[in-house]
């Protein structure tokens, strides 16, 4: 079983990110279980979303404490939420970063820096970095194909054609941002 922990602030799309990723994995024949965790439900509060996926049904229902992957949507949470705590050995961290963000390196894990807000502003016109990071996750992890992510984004935004096209492009740019 693989586990993903997503760090964001309420309203930045962490729950949507986990749901889209879970659906994309489902398209590839995997079992996925996505769920949020937050305290006082208010816009801007730090929160997490979690995702577990496997080739067999998932029975575990607790929070994720030792993820294989982390996705950080809001770069201000990198230090305040201690996002690297508990990462499994050989884990991968996908961070939305701003230009003035310092370098982060891991001894037992790999860090991928994505200018997700910048890409989102260019493509979507708003700083919604989550779909950019889904594309990056596909490339970094190798766990899910880009085509499956795109299909899940299409399903999520099918009733909003303008939003759909922009988010599909954001996913593609996130994927290509990883070298």
C-alpha positions in Angstrom: 0.0 0.0 0.0 1.2 3.5 -0.8 0.2 6.6 1.1 0.0 10.3 0.2 -0.3 13.3 2.5 -1.4 16.6 1.1 -0.7 19.9 2.9 -2.8 23.0 2.1 -5.0 25.6 3.5 -8.8 25.2 3.5 -10.0 26.4 0.1 -6.9 25.5 -1.9 -8.2 22.3 -3.3 -6.5 19.6 -1.2 -9.7 17.5 -1.0 -10.3 17.9 -4.7 -6.6 16.9 -5.3 -7.0 13.7 -3.3 -10.3 12.9 -5.0 -9.0 13.4 -8.5 -5.9 11.4 -7.8 -8.0 8.6 -6.3 -10.2 8.5 -9.3 -7.2 8.5 -11.7 -5.8 5.5 -9.8 -9.2 3.8 -10.0 -9.1 4.1 -13.8 -5.9 2.1 -13.7 -7.5 -0.8 -11.7 -6.2 0.2 -8.3 -8.1 0.7 -5.1 -8.0 4.2 -3.6 -9.3 5.8 -0.4 -9.2 9.6 -0.1 -10.3 11.6 2.9 -9.6 15.0 4.6 -8.6 16.1 8.1 -9.1 19.5 9.4 -9.8 21.2 12.7 -12.0 24.4 12.8 -13.5 24.4 9.3 -12.6 27.9 8.2 -11.2 29.3 4.9 -7.4 29.6 5.2 -6.9 27.2 8.1 -4.1 24.6 7.7 -5.5 21.2 6.8 -4.5 17.8 5.3 -6.0 15.5 2.8 -4.9 11.9 2.6 -4.9 9.1 0.0 -4.1 5.5 0.2 -3.9 3.2 -2.8 -3.1 -0.4 -3.5 -3.8 -3.3 -5.8 -6.1 -4.8 -3.2 -8.9 -3.3 -1.0 -7.9 -0.9 1.7 -9.3 -1.4 5.2 -7.1 1.0 7.1 -9.0 4.2 8.1 -6.6 6.2 10.2 -4.7 9.3 9.2 -1.5 8.9 7.2 1.5 9.3 9.5 4.4 7.9 7.4 3.6 8.8 3.8 5.4 7.6 0.7 4.6 10.9 -1.0 3.7 14.4 0.2 2.2 17.1 -1.9 2.5 20.7 -0.5 0.0 23.0 -2.1 0.8 26.0 0.1 4.5 26.8 0.5 3.9 28.7 3.7 3.2 25.4 5.4 6.5 23.8 4.6 8.1 24.9 7.9 5.0 25.7 10.1 3.5 22.2 9.6 6.8 20.3 9.6 5.8 18.6 6.3 8.9 16.3 6.2 8.2 14.7 9.5 7.5 10.9 9.3 8.3 10.5 5.6 9.2 6.9 4.7 12.7 6.2 3.4 12.9 6.9 -0.3 9.7 9.1 -0.1 9.1 11.9 -2.6 8.1 15.4 -1.7 6.4 17.5 -4.3 6.4 21.2 -3.2 4.7 24.2 -4.7 7.3 26.8 -4.2 7.7 30.5 -4.8 10.9 32.0 -6.2 12.0 33.3 -2.8 11.6 29.9 -1.1 14.8 28.4 0.2 16.1 25.1 -0.9 14.9 22.0 0.9 16.8 18.8 0.7 16.2 15.4 2.2 18.6 12.8 3.3 16.3 9.8 2.9 13.8 11.4 0.5 13.7 13.3 -2.8 12.4 16.9 -3.1 10.8 18.2 -6.3 10.2 21.9 -6.4 7.4 23.1 -8.7 6.5 26.7 -9.5 2.9 25.7 -9.3 1.3 29.0 -8.3 3.2 30.8 -11.1 2.0 28.1 -13.7 -1.6 28.3 -12.3 -1.6 32.1 -12.6 -0.4 31.9 -16.2 -2.8 29.1 -17.3 -5.8 29.4 -15.0 -5.6 33.1 -14.1 -5.8 32.2 -10.4 -3.3 30.8 -7.9 -5.0 27.3 -7.7 -1.9 25.1 -7.8 -3.5 21.8 -7.1 -4.0 20.5 -10.7 -0.5 21.6 -11.6 0.8 19.5 -8.7 -1.3 16.5 -9.9 0.6 16.6 -13.2 3.9 16.8 -11.3 2.8 13.8 -9.1 2.2 11.7 -12.2 5.7 12.3 -13.5 7.5 12.1 -10.1 5.8 9.0 -8.8 5.3 6.9 -11.9 2.3 5.5 -9.9 -0.4 6.9 -12.3 -0.3 7.8 -16.0 -0.8 11.4 -17.1 -3.7 10.2 -19.3 -5.5 8.9 -16.2 -5.1 12.2 -14.3 -6.4 14.1 -17.4 -9.4 11.7 -17.5 -10.2 12.3 -13.8 -9.9 16.1 -14.3 -12.3 15.9 -17.2 -14.8 14.0 -15.1 -14.4 16.5 -12.2 -14.9 19.6 -14.4 -17.1 18.2 -17.3 -19.9 20.7 -16.6 -17.5 23.7 -16.7 -15.8 23.7 -20.1 -13.6 26.8 -19.6 -12.5 25.6 -16.2 -11.8 22.2 -17.6 -9.6 23.3 -20.5 -7.5 25.5 -18.2 -7.1 22.7 -15.6 -6.1 20.2 -18.3 -3.4 22.6 -19.5 -2.3 23.1 -15.8 -1.9 19.4 -15.3 0.2 19.1 -18.5 2.4 22.0 -17.5 2.9 20.5 -14.1 3.9 17.2 -15.7 6.4 18.9 -18.0 7.8 21.1 -15.2 9.6 18.0 -13.8 12.9 17.3 -15.4 
